Amino acid sequence: MYAIFTARKLQLTQRINQLQYRLMQLSQRLQDLSVYSGNVADGIITPSEFLSSPASIFGVNMNFFNNSVPKSLFEASRATQMYNANIMNLNAASGGHYASAVDPSNPNSIYSNQFFIFNAFFKQALDAAGKAEAAKVKRLETDITNQKLMIETQLKAAEAELKQVEEQETKNIERTAPKYA
C-alpha cells in the first residue's frame, strides 16, 4: 500500500517542481517588463537603456524604437503643418495684426520658431507613445501577476497534499512493519 503513496509522492514532487519553475519564469518576466516599462517611459529608448536591458526584451526594445520614433516624427510634422496653417489663417484673417500683436518689433517672428514648435510636437508624440506602451506593459504585468497568484494557489494545494501523502506513507509503513515482541 505504501507503494501507492510513494508513487503519488513522486507525482506531487514533480508537479511542485514544475509549478515552482513556472513561478520563477513569471517572476523573471515581471522583472524584465519592469525594465522595459522604465525604458519606454519617456517615449524613447537610449543606447544606454538598450545596453543595460536584459536580452529577453531586446526585440521589444528594438520594435518600440523602430516604431515610436518614425511615428512621432510623422505626427510632429503633421501637427507643425496644422499649427502653421492655423497661424497663417489667423494672421491673414486679422490683416497681419495677429503677428504684430505677438511681436510688434518683428511681425515675421511667428514663423521663425518652427524648429522649437516641431520639437515640442515631437516630444509630445514621444511621450504619448511611451504612455501607450506603458499602459500595454501594465496590462501584461497584471495578467502575469494573476497567473502567479493562480500558480501559487496550485502550489500550496500540491504542497499540502504532499504533506498528507507523506504522513499517510509514514503511517502505512509503521502499520505494516513487522513487530517483534
N, CA, C and O of each residue as an XYZ file, in Angstrom:
724
protein
N       0.811     -1.203      0.000
C       0.000      0.000      0.000
C       0.851      1.262      0.000
O       0.498      2.269     -0.615
N       1.985      1.189      0.707
C       2.815      2.381      0.752
C       3.455      2.689     -0.589
O       3.934      3.805     -0.794
N       3.478      1.725     -1.513
C       3.997      1.971     -2.859
C       3.107      2.973     -3.595
O       3.594      3.781     -4.386
N       1.812      2.914     -3.331
C       0.876      3.863     -3.954
C       1.181      5.275     -3.453
O       1.186      6.237     -4.222
N       1.437      5.377     -2.144
C       1.766      6.686     -1.576
C       3.096      7.203     -2.125
O       3.246      8.399     -2.373
N       4.046      6.311     -2.310
C       5.340      6.706     -2.852
C       5.200      7.208     -4.285
O       5.810      8.208     -4.662
N       4.399      6.512     -5.076
C       4.174      6.942     -6.463
C       3.491      8.313     -6.500
O       3.861      9.187     -7.283
N       2.484      8.479     -5.634
C       1.782      9.772     -5.592
C       2.727     10.867     -5.109
O       2.672     11.999     -5.588
N       3.590     10.526     -4.164
C       4.560     11.498     -3.661
C       5.499     11.961     -4.783
O       5.833     13.143     -4.871
N       5.909     11.046     -5.614
C       6.772     11.398     -6.752
C       6.039     12.301     -7.747
O       6.607     13.261     -8.267
N       4.766     11.978     -8.003
C       3.968     12.812     -8.901
C       3.818     14.231     -8.341
O       3.969     15.219     -9.061
N       3.522     14.306     -7.053
C       3.354     15.623     -6.436
C       4.664     16.410     -6.404
O       4.668     17.624     -6.606
N       5.754     15.730     -6.156
C       7.060     16.399     -6.149
C       7.368     16.964     -7.527
O       7.854     18.088     -7.655
N       7.080     16.173     -8.558
C       7.287     16.657     -9.925
C       6.384     17.857    -10.216
O       6.830     18.837    -10.813
N       5.144     17.786     -9.806
C       4.190     18.892    -10.014
C       4.654     20.146     -9.280
O       4.592     21.245     -9.832
N       5.113     19.992     -8.053
C       5.605     21.137     -7.274
C       6.808     21.766     -7.963
O       6.913     22.989     -8.053
N       7.709     20.925     -8.447
C       8.890     21.451     -9.151
C       8.492     22.224    -10.408
O       9.062     23.274    -10.705
N       7.509     21.699    -11.142
C       7.033     22.387    -12.350
C       6.397     23.732    -11.998
O       6.639     24.733    -12.673
N       5.595     23.753    -10.952
C       4.951     24.999    -10.541
C       5.966     26.028    -10.051
O       5.847     27.217    -10.348
N       6.956     25.571     -9.307
C       7.998     26.485     -8.835
C       8.806     27.051    -10.004
O       9.166     28.228    -10.008
N       9.085     26.202    -10.990
C       9.811     26.669    -12.166
C       8.994     27.706    -12.935
O       9.531     28.716    -13.389
N       7.704     27.451    -13.075
C       6.825     28.405    -13.778
C       6.737     29.725    -13.013
O       6.718     30.795    -13.621
N       6.683     29.654    -11.693
C       6.688     30.880    -10.883
C       7.974     31.667    -11.095
O       7.956     32.893    -11.201
N       9.083     30.950    -11.155
C      10.368     31.604    -11.380
C      10.378     32.296    -12.752
O      10.855     33.424    -12.880
N       9.851     31.613    -13.772
C       9.786     32.207    -15.104
C       8.922     33.472    -15.110
O       9.299     34.484    -15.700
N       7.771     33.408    -14.454
C       6.874     34.566    -14.415
C       7.489     35.722    -13.639
O       7.325     36.882    -14.016
N       8.187     35.414    -12.572
C       8.861     36.476    -11.802
C       9.931     37.153    -12.647
O      10.080     38.375    -12.609
N      10.671     36.362    -13.406
C      11.693     36.931    -14.285
C      11.055     37.791    -15.360
O      11.570     38.856    -15.699
N       9.941     37.332    -15.892
C       9.226     38.103    -16.920
C       8.742     39.429    -16.350
O       8.811     40.457    -17.023
N       8.253     39.411    -15.112
C       7.827     40.661    -14.467
C       8.994     41.624    -14.299
O       8.848     42.827    -14.519
N      10.151     41.096    -13.910
C      11.330     41.951    -13.767
C      11.727     42.557    -15.111
O      12.053     43.741    -15.193
N      11.697     41.742    -16.157
C      12.056     42.232    -17.484
C      11.065     43.291    -17.967
O      11.461     44.291    -18.565
N       9.784     43.068    -17.709
C       8.774     44.056    -18.098
C       8.945     45.360    -17.322
O       8.679     46.440    -17.848
N       9.383     45.256    -16.087
C       9.625     46.452    -15.290
C      10.758     47.279    -15.901
O      10.674     48.506    -15.961
N      11.801     46.612    -16.348
C      12.907     47.310    -17.020
C      12.410     47.950    -18.309
O      12.719     49.107    -18.596
N      11.643     47.195    -19.082
C      11.104     47.708    -20.346
C      10.205     48.915    -20.108
O      10.274     49.905    -20.836
N       9.370     48.826    -19.092
C       8.485     49.942    -18.754
C       9.296     51.195    -18.431
O       8.934     52.300    -18.836
N      10.374     51.017    -17.712
C      11.253     52.150    -17.418
C      11.923     52.702    -18.671
O      12.119     53.911    -18.799
N      12.271     51.817    -19.585
C      12.914     52.239    -20.827
C      11.992     53.100    -21.685
O      12.431     54.090    -22.269
N      10.720     52.728    -21.761
C       9.802     53.419    -22.662
C       9.061     54.571    -22.004
O       8.269     55.246    -22.662
N       9.301     54.808    -20.733
C       8.537     55.823    -20.002
C       8.599     57.198    -20.663
O       7.604     57.922    -20.680
N       9.755     57.561    -21.205
C       9.894     58.879    -21.829
C       9.651     58.847    -23.336
O       9.787     59.870    -24.006
N       9.295     57.690    -23.868
C       8.954     57.591    -25.275
C      10.101     57.246    -26.196
O       9.893     57.048    -27.393
N      11.301     57.170    -25.666
C      12.451     56.813    -26.500
C      13.397     55.949    -25.685
O      13.545     56.140    -24.478
N      14.024     55.015    -26.340
C      14.969     54.126    -25.673
C      16.379     54.571    -26.066
O      16.739     54.561    -27.243
N      17.158     54.954    -25.079
C      18.515     55.449    -25.326
C      19.474     54.271    -25.501
O      19.156     53.143    -25.123
N      20.649     54.538    -26.076
C      21.639     53.455    -26.214
C      22.020     52.828    -24.872
O      22.217     51.615    -24.796
N      22.124     53.628    -23.822
C      22.475     53.045    -22.520
C      21.354     52.163    -21.988
O      21.616     51.168    -21.311
N      20.100     52.520    -22.289
C      18.982     51.670    -21.887
C      18.993     50.357    -22.671
O      18.674     49.301    -22.125
N      19.359     50.426    -23.948
C      19.489     49.197    -24.741
C      20.522     48.277    -24.108
O      20.283     47.084    -23.922
N      21.675     48.853    -23.783
C      22.785     48.046    -23.286
C      22.530     47.490    -21.892
O      23.052     46.428    -21.551
N      21.752     48.174    -21.094
C      21.509     47.706    -19.730
C      20.260     46.827    -19.614
O      19.922     46.361    -18.526
N      19.593     46.610    -20.716
C      18.372     45.786    -20.706
C      18.710     44.306    -20.788
O      19.713     43.927    -21.393
N      17.871     43.466    -20.178
C      18.066     42.018    -20.324
C      17.864     41.584    -21.773
O      17.133     42.223    -22.530
N      18.509     40.508    -22.139
C      18.434     40.016    -23.519
C      17.009     39.646    -23.920
O      16.654     39.737    -25.096
N      16.199     39.235    -22.963
C      14.836     38.790    -23.292
C      13.957     39.921    -23.822
O      12.944     39.651    -24.468
N      14.316     41.176    -23.567
C      13.485     42.283    -24.056
C      14.170     43.080    -25.162
O      13.697     44.151    -25.541
N      15.272     42.565    -25.675
C      15.977     43.273    -26.739
C      15.070     43.485    -27.952
O      15.032     44.577    -28.519
N      14.350     42.452    -28.344
C      13.472     42.549    -29.518
C      12.366     43.570    -29.346
O      12.092     44.347    -30.261
N      11.719     43.579    -28.176
C      10.642     44.549    -27.971
C      11.201     45.966    -27.857
O      10.551     46.927    -28.269
N      12.408     46.095    -27.297
C      13.072     47.409    -27.284
C      13.276     47.914    -28.705
O      12.979     49.068    -29.012
N      13.784     47.038    -29.572
C      14.039     47.420    -30.967
C      12.735     47.764    -31.683
O      12.666     48.754    -32.411
N      11.714     46.955    -31.478
C      10.426     47.222    -32.125
C       9.858     48.566    -31.696
O       9.381     49.344    -32.523
N       9.912     48.832    -30.398
C       9.385     50.104    -29.909
C      10.174     51.268    -30.503
O       9.589     52.242    -30.979
N      11.490     51.167    -30.476
C      12.332     52.234    -31.007
C      12.077     52.432    -32.497
O      11.938     53.564    -32.960
N      12.015     51.345    -33.241
C      11.817     51.437    -34.690
C      10.431     51.945    -35.067
O      10.240     52.462    -36.168
N       9.471     51.806    -34.173
C       8.114     52.266    -34.463
C       7.812     53.637    -33.871
O       7.164     54.459    -34.518
N       8.269     53.889    -32.662
C       7.863     55.120    -31.974
C       8.502     56.368    -32.573
O       7.837     57.394    -32.713
N       9.767     56.296    -32.924
C      10.450     57.494    -33.428
C       9.896     57.919    -34.797
O       9.527     59.083    -34.955
N       9.823     57.022    -35.790
C       9.253     57.462    -37.073
C       7.803     57.932    -36.957
O       7.407     58.917    -37.581
N       7.022     57.221    -36.156
C       5.623     57.622    -35.977
C       5.550     58.996    -35.308
O       4.738     59.833    -35.702
N       6.381     59.230    -34.314
C       6.394     60.523    -33.623
C       6.881     61.637    -34.545
O       6.371     62.756    -34.484
N       7.856     61.344    -35.390
C       8.319     62.341    -36.367
C       7.191     62.712    -37.333
O       6.987     63.886    -37.642
N       6.471     61.707    -37.801
C       5.351     61.957    -38.706
C       4.281     62.800    -38.020
O       3.791     63.776    -38.588
N       3.920     62.417    -36.791
C       2.891     63.153    -36.055
C       3.335     64.595    -35.774
O       2.532     65.524    -35.861
N       4.607     64.773    -35.439
C       5.120     66.121    -35.177
C       5.101     66.962    -36.448
O       4.762     68.145    -36.407
N       5.462     66.361    -37.568
C       5.439     67.076    -38.843
C       4.020     67.498    -39.202
O       3.782     68.634    -39.612
N       3.089     66.577    -39.045
C       1.686     66.867    -39.354
C       1.140     67.954    -38.424
O       0.457     68.873    -38.876
N       1.438     67.851    -37.135
C       0.946     68.839    -36.171
C       1.568     70.210    -36.428
O       0.898     71.233    -36.284
N       2.844     70.233    -36.808
C       3.506     71.501    -37.110
C       2.870     72.153    -38.332
O       2.650     73.364    -38.345
N       2.576     71.362    -39.351
C       1.929     71.902    -40.547
C       0.551     72.473    -40.212
O       0.180     73.545    -40.690
N      -0.196     71.748    -39.390
C      -1.519     72.243    -38.993
C      -1.391     73.524    -38.168
O      -2.172     74.460    -38.339
N      -0.411     73.558    -37.280
C      -0.185     74.741    -36.448
C       0.162     75.947    -37.330
O      -0.378     77.039    -37.150
N       1.067     75.730    -38.280
C       1.469     76.816    -39.169
C       0.295     77.314    -40.008
O       0.125     78.517    -40.210
N      -0.507     76.376    -40.491
C      -1.673     76.775    -41.285
C      -2.631     77.611    -40.438
O      -3.181     78.603    -40.916
N      -2.828     77.218    -39.197
C      -3.707     77.988    -38.306
C      -3.139     79.377    -38.026
O      -3.879     80.360    -37.998
N      -1.828     79.455    -37.819
C      -1.193     80.756    -37.563
C      -1.337     81.657    -38.789
O      -1.664     82.837    -38.667
N      -1.087     81.084    -39.978
C      -1.214     81.882    -41.204
C      -2.657     82.346    -41.403
O      -2.896     83.487    -41.800
N      -3.618     81.459    -41.127
C      -5.031     81.834    -41.249
C      -5.405     82.929    -40.253
O      -6.123     83.869    -40.598
N      -4.919     82.807    -39.018
C      -5.181     83.841    -38.011
C      -4.584     85.177    -38.441
O      -5.222     86.225    -38.340
N      -3.356     85.113    -38.918
C      -2.677     86.342    -39.338
C      -3.376     86.953    -40.549
O      -3.559     88.168    -40.622
N      -3.767     86.096    -41.503
C      -4.459     86.610    -42.697
C      -5.829     87.176    -42.330
O      -6.227     88.224    -42.839
N      -6.540     86.494    -41.458
C      -7.868     86.958    -41.066
C      -7.807     88.279    -40.312
O      -8.741     89.079    -40.362
N      -6.703     88.496    -39.617
C      -6.575     89.750    -38.855
C      -5.872     90.836    -39.659
O      -5.596     91.917    -39.139
N      -5.584     90.553    -40.919
C      -4.911     91.544    -41.767
C      -3.481     91.816    -41.315
O      -2.971     92.923    -41.488
N      -2.834     90.808    -40.738
C      -1.443     90.950    -40.293
C      -1.315     91.486    -38.883
O      -0.205     91.625    -38.370
N      -2.432     91.787    -38.253
C      -2.383     92.336    -36.896
C      -2.027     91.286    -35.849
O      -1.470     91.618    -34.803
N      -2.345     90.017    -36.126
C      -2.011     88.955    -35.173
C      -0.506     88.889    -34.979
O      -0.020     88.829    -33.849
N       0.236     88.901    -36.091
C       1.698     88.847    -35.996
C       2.238     90.073    -35.275
O       3.190     89.967    -34.501
N       1.655     91.208    -35.515
C       2.098     92.438    -34.831
C       1.789     92.375    -33.347
O       2.540     92.910    -32.531
N       0.697     91.728    -32.993
C       0.336     91.611    -31.578
C       1.265     90.647    -30.856
O       1.573     90.847    -29.681
N       1.720     89.592    -31.554
C       2.615     88.618    -30.930
C       3.976     89.244    -30.677
O       4.515     89.130    -29.576
N       4.535     89.901    -31.682
C       5.845     90.547    -31.539
C       5.839     91.825    -32.368
O       6.107     91.780    -33.569
N       5.540     92.958    -31.749
C       5.451     94.212    -32.501
C       6.757     94.601    -33.194
O       6.735     95.271    -34.226
N       7.895     94.182    -32.632
C       9.173     94.566    -33.235
C       9.484     93.760    -34.493
O      10.218     94.234    -35.361
N       8.939     92.556    -34.605
C       9.207     91.718    -35.771
C       7.979     90.857    -36.067
O       7.869     89.747    -35.546
N       7.059     91.349    -36.890
C       5.836     90.596    -37.198
C       6.100     89.233    -37.842
O       5.235     88.360    -37.777
N       7.258     89.024    -38.458
C       7.577     87.744    -39.087
C       8.083     86.700    -38.081
O       8.355     85.561    -38.460
N       8.209     87.075    -36.822
C       8.751     86.152    -35.823
C       7.813     84.970    -35.551
O       8.251     83.952    -35.015
N       6.542     85.090    -35.910
C       5.641     83.952    -35.689
C       6.024     82.758    -36.562
O       5.599     81.633    -36.299
N       6.817     83.000    -37.587
C       7.260     81.914    -38.460
C       8.683     81.451    -38.150
O       9.129     80.445    -38.701
N       9.400     82.157    -37.284
C      10.814     81.856    -37.076
C      11.065     80.767    -36.046
O      12.182     80.255    -35.970
N      10.094     80.405    -35.270
C      10.328     79.403    -34.233
C       9.837     78.007    -34.633
O       9.426     77.230    -33.772
N       9.876     77.690    -35.906
C       9.361     76.421    -36.411
C      10.112     75.220    -35.825
O       9.514     74.180    -35.552
N      11.403     75.370    -35.639
C      12.204     74.283    -35.069
C      11.717     73.948    -33.668
O      11.575     72.774    -33.323
N      11.465     74.954    -32.870
C      11.019     74.734    -31.495
C       9.600     74.172    -31.447
O       9.279     73.337    -30.601
N       8.776     74.629    -32.346
C       7.408     74.113    -32.420
C       7.432     72.631    -32.808
O       6.752     71.807    -32.196
N       8.223     72.309    -33.829
C       8.342     70.918    -34.259
C       8.844     70.042    -33.114
O       8.297     68.967    -32.870
N       9.880     70.496    -32.412
C      10.429     69.714    -31.299
C       9.418     69.526    -30.177
O       9.381     68.468    -29.548
N       8.605     70.532    -29.921
C       7.583     70.410    -28.880
C       6.554     69.351    -29.281
O       6.157     68.526    -28.459
N       6.130     69.376    -30.532
C       5.180     68.368    -31.006
C       5.815     66.978    -31.019
O       5.155     65.986    -30.707
N       7.090     66.909    -31.378
C       7.805     65.632    -31.401
C       7.889     65.046    -29.992
O       7.654     63.854    -29.797
N       8.220     65.875    -29.026
C       8.306     65.421    -27.639
C       6.939     64.960    -27.140
O       6.841     63.950    -26.442
N       5.881     65.697    -27.496
C       4.530     65.279    -27.104
C       4.191     63.910    -27.702
O       3.610     63.061    -27.025
N       4.551     63.702    -28.953
C       4.261     62.429    -29.615
C       5.056     61.289    -28.973
O       4.532     60.190    -28.791
N       6.317     61.551    -28.633
C       7.119     60.534    -27.959
C       6.531     60.195    -26.594
O       6.446     59.025    -26.220
N       6.127     61.221    -25.854
C       5.512     60.986    -24.542
C       4.239     60.159    -24.677
O       4.000     59.245    -23.888
N       3.428     60.480    -25.672
C       2.183     59.728    -25.889
C       2.495     58.273    -26.238
O       1.819     57.363    -25.758
N       3.507     58.049    -27.067
C       3.899     56.681    -27.425
C       4.383     55.932    -26.188
O       4.049     54.763    -25.996
N       5.168     56.601    -25.351
C       5.656     55.976    -24.125
C       4.531     55.628    -23.174
O       4.539     54.559    -22.563
N       3.562     56.524    -23.042
C       2.424     56.256    -22.154
C       1.568     55.109    -22.680
O       1.091     54.278    -21.907
N       1.377     55.068    -23.988
C       0.585     53.983    -24.575
C       1.283     52.636    -24.368
O       0.639     51.643    -24.030
N       2.575     52.611    -24.570
C       3.327     51.365    -24.383
C       3.365     50.976    -22.905
O       3.272     49.795    -22.570
N       3.501     51.961    -22.030
C       3.493     51.678    -20.590
C       2.150     51.101    -20.155
O       2.103     50.241    -19.275
N       1.067     51.562    -20.757
C      -0.262     51.017    -20.437
C      -0.353     49.554    -20.883
O      -0.930     48.725    -20.179
N       0.220     49.235    -22.059
C       0.231     47.842    -22.511
C       1.046     46.972    -21.564
O       0.655     45.853    -21.233
N       2.190     47.508    -21.134
C       3.048     46.759    -20.215
C       2.327     46.545    -18.885
O       2.428     45.472    -18.291
N       1.611     47.548    -18.422
C       0.871     47.428    -17.165
C      -0.167     46.311    -17.256
O      -0.337     45.540    -16.312
N      -0.865     46.222    -18.401
C      -1.839     45.142    -18.586
C      -1.149     43.778    -18.570
O      -1.652     42.829    -17.969
N       0.007     43.687    -19.235
C       0.770     42.433    -19.220
C       1.194     42.065    -17.805
O       1.093     40.908    -17.396
N       1.672     43.064    -17.061
C       2.093     42.816    -15.686
C       0.919     42.325    -14.836
O       1.084     41.438    -13.999
N      -0.243     42.893    -15.049
C      -1.433     42.465    -14.314
C      -1.780     41.015    -14.656
O      -2.087     40.224    -13.764
N      -1.732     40.665    -15.942
C      -2.005     39.284    -16.360
C      -1.007     38.313    -15.738
O      -1.386     37.245    -15.258
N       0.265     38.690    -15.749
C       1.301     37.814    -15.186
C       1.125     37.678    -13.678
O       1.296     36.590    -13.129
N       0.790     38.759    -13.018
C       0.553     38.704    -11.573
C      -0.618     37.785    -11.258
O      -0.568     37.026    -10.290
N      -1.669     37.847    -12.065
C      -2.822     36.956    -11.877
C      -2.432     35.492    -12.099
O      -2.884     34.608    -11.371
N      -1.593     35.243    -13.102
C      -1.104     33.884    -13.351
C      -0.286     33.387    -12.166
O      -0.405     32.235    -11.747
N       0.551     34.285    -11.631
C       1.366     33.904    -10.474
C       0.489     33.543     -9.280
O       0.764     32.567     -8.581
N      -0.551     34.313     -9.044
C      -1.452     34.015     -7.923
C      -2.112     32.654     -8.094
O      -2.234     31.888     -7.138
N      -2.539     32.359     -9.321
C      -3.166     31.073     -9.599
C      -2.166     29.931     -9.366
O      -2.510     28.909     -8.772
N      -0.946     30.112     -9.834
C       0.070     29.069     -9.672
C       0.444     28.913     -8.203
O       0.649     27.795     -7.732
N       0.534     30.021     -7.479
C       0.847     29.942     -6.051
C      -0.234     29.169     -5.297
O       0.064     28.412     -4.374
N      -1.485     29.365     -5.696
C      -2.588     28.620     -5.081
C      -2.452     27.130     -5.379
O      -2.619     26.292     -4.493
N      -2.149     26.811     -6.631
C      -1.954     25.407     -7.008
C      -0.767     24.807     -6.261
O      -0.806     23.653     -5.836
N       0.274     25.598     -6.110
C       1.474     25.136     -5.414
C       1.176     24.840     -3.946
O       1.620     23.822     -3.414
N       0.435     25.715     -3.301
C       0.073     25.480     -1.891
C      -0.764     24.216     -1.750
O      -0.569     23.433     -0.820
N      -1.692     24.022     -2.672
C      -2.531     22.820     -2.627
C      -1.687     21.565     -2.831
O      -1.882     20.567     -2.138
N      -0.757     21.609     -3.772
C       0.102     20.448     -4.036
C       1.014     20.172     -2.845
O       1.239     19.016     -2.487
N       1.538     21.230     -2.232
C       2.403     21.049     -1.061
C       1.614     20.469      0.116
O       2.116     19.619      0.851
N       0.371     20.941      0.285
C      -0.466     20.404      1.366
C      -0.780     18.929      1.116
O      -0.743     18.117      2.041
N      -1.088     18.590     -0.129
C      -1.370     17.187     -0.449
C      -0.126     16.332     -0.255
O      -0.210     15.210      0.244
N       1.022     16.860     -0.648
C       2.276     16.127     -0.468
C       2.524     15.843      1.009
O       2.945     14.745      1.373
N       2.268     16.811      1.839
C       2.453     16.620      3.286
C       1.535     15.509      3.792
O       1.957     14.653      4.571
N       0.281     15.526      3.346
C      -0.663     14.476      3.765
C      -0.227     13.106      3.253
O      -0.315     12.114      3.977
N       0.241     13.050      2.014
C       0.680     11.779      1.437
C       1.885     11.248      2.208
O       1.968     10.053      2.492
N       2.809     12.131      2.541
C       3.991     11.700      3.304
C       3.594     11.183      4.680
O       4.147     10.191      5.156
N       2.636     11.850      5.322
C       2.158     11.383      6.628
C       1.496     10.012      6.507
O       1.737      9.114      7.314
N       0.659      9.873      5.485
C      -0.025      8.583      5.280
C       0.979      7.484      4.930
O       0.835      6.340      5.360
N       1.987      7.841      4.154
C       3.010      6.864      3.789
C       3.748      6.401      5.039
O       3.994      5.209      5.221
N       4.095      7.343      5.886
C       4.799      7.004      7.132
C       3.920      6.124      8.018
O       4.386      5.122      8.560
N       2.645      6.502      8.164
C       1.724      5.706      8.992
C       1.563      4.305      8.413
O       1.533      3.324      9.156
N       1.461      4.212      7.106
C       1.281      2.915      6.459
C       2.528      2.053      6.644
O       2.407      0.849      6.869
N       3.699      2.630      6.555
C       4.932      1.876      6.768
C       4.983      1.380      8.196
O       5.327      0.225      8.445
N       4.641      2.250      9.139
C       4.654      1.854     10.552
C       3.643      0.747     10.807
O       3.924     -0.178     11.570
N       2.487      0.824     10.190
C       1.426     -0.171     10.401
C       1.783     -1.524      9.793
O       1.417     -2.567     10.335
N       2.501     -1.507      8.662
C       2.819     -2.786      8.010
C       4.183     -3.354      8.399
O       4.545     -4.463      8.006
N       4.926     -2.576      9.173
C       6.246     -3.082      9.568
C       6.082     -4.253     10.529
O       5.170     -4.269     11.356
N       6.966     -5.223     10.413
C       6.860     -6.362     11.324
C       7.108     -5.913     12.761
O       7.954     -5.058     13.026
N       6.370     -6.493     13.657
C       6.507     -6.138     15.059
C       7.047     -7.354     15.783
O       6.471     -8.441     15.716
N       8.131     -7.166     16.459
C       8.770     -8.257     17.204
C       8.559     -7.992     18.681
O       8.884     -6.922     19.197
N       8.032     -8.945     19.316
C       7.761     -8.770     20.733
C       8.711     -9.531     21.590
O       8.610     -9.483     22.816
